[in-house]
Amino acid sequence: MAGGHVDGVNMPTRAPEVSVIVPCYNAAETLPATLASIQAQTQRDWEALCVDDASSDGTPGLLAAAAAVDSRIRVVPVPHGGVAAARNAGVALTQAPYVLFLDADDVLRPTALATLLRAARRAGPRALAAGGYELLDQAGRTLNIYHFPTPGAFEFDALLRGNQLSPTTLVPRAVLGAAPFDAALPTCEDWNLWLRLAHEDVGCVTVPQVIYGFRLRHGSLTHAADRLYRAGRMVLDKWGPHARARNDLPGHYRRLGWTCGAMAAASGAPDAVLTYLRGLPPVAVTPEYEQEVAGAIHAAFQFVRGAQGQTWGAHRAEWLEEARAWLTGTPLAASADAIVERAPAFPLNAVGRYAAVNEFLDRYPRTQRLVVYGVGLNGLVLLEMLCSDGGGGRPRLSVADDFAALEVLAAFGLPTDDPRRWGHWPHGTRVVITPNDHAAMRTTLRLAGGQEGVDFLVLTREAGLLEHAAAEVTCR
């Protein structure tokens, strides 16, 4: 392919493997870290289409300087039109078979592109590849809170419950179309796109690794509850008629209302939820309904307050009292105590579990191998923390799961094992059991000759991290 120019934009001399589209609007504070994370990729064959959405700060100068020293960075100036229009402008110029959307305040892990490309190629030409992400505070520091997409989250009716994929997902260029994002949406344009692709039977493969850091910021679209609610209603109005389970639609609207209401309450506008729920038919208050509201409270407070470096682990009591006070002014006043009692189950106490594993290993310094038994959400978070700390002096890691497919286990890049096949306890081996439902695993390890607390550690519910099914709306 010959090089050239299109509307003043330098075109590459040959097509790269992946185009990273970065919409930029007054992003001078965070853009250098975002660009550096792209340039640090182990997958070198990329282009970065940085769409300058008429920034008025130092963003244009930063982009020009970066493009001058790295020809893979292309600057696309456009009139101010918002993130959806900026992404569409980037899509129109991409030359690669795969596209990744990255916001100008987020940062990729060094192996992100290589990992997602490998997964997408295995899945076929009509499949997305979605990975996990960690939450960062406004200064870019990790909060030790991790989110992973679950298999099945890309099914159409599952997506109608709420957006469970982040915008930073690898997408085949062929399925995007000319203008994949609806510029009429004030936010949630990625959720709208995922619903369209799922409705067209595009597939999605999930990668059980953290791919990037999601920066929480004051004033970002994530915290604009009114805008989020308005956009969410537009998405549900558009795609709801295509639902297989039409009877579930009222619940989807109420879930959106409580999610946005909790965000507004955490941002200092506790009465907003009354507006969000107005006109929706009443529903029976069941334990499952209370659980969903508790999940909305958990996600909202963490996303809103996390920008300042706050977490549930440090602010649990304060946030729960705020949530109780908020609920007493809502239609769920009678359930306020029950919901607040459920809310402590949601905080991701990854730090506590990680510390428990380290204390366990400290008691047995001659351990040669540590097996993480169970790779659900609990196991994924623990593996992330174990693999991210450099492992100085740590026993070698391996993974095991009674139900995960071999390709899932192989995706970790670690040795795999199956304790059900152990005829005796392997020398120098210790095991950490991660699932909440762990009775069968304990029995398996005891039959192999293991002693609880000596040869294996069970991370119980009381140790911290609990799985939950509350959908999250991670739109900016």
Secondary structure, DSSP 8 states (H G I E B T S, - for coil): ---EEETTEEE-SS--SEEEEEEESS-TTTHHHHHHHHHT-S---EEEEEEE-S--SSHHHHHHHHHHH-TTEEEEE--S--HHHHHHHHHHH--SSEEEE--TT-EE-TTHHHHHHHHHHHH-TTEEEEEEEEEE-TTS-EEEEEE---TTTTSHHHHHT---S-S--EEEHHHH-S--S-TT-SS-HHHHHHHHHHHTT-EEEEEEEEEEEEE--TTSGGG-HHHHHHHHHHHHHHHGGG-S-GGGHHHHHHHHHHHHHHHHHHTT-TTHHHHHHTT-------HHHHHHHHHHHHHHHHHHHGGGT--HHHHHHHHHHHHHHHHTTSTTGGGHHHHHHHGGGSS--HHHHHHHHHHHHHH-TT--EEEEE--SHHHHHHHHHHHHSTTTT--EEEEE-SSS-HHHHHTTTS-B--GGG-SS--TTEEEEE--S--HHHHHHHHHTT--BTTTEEE--GGGS------------
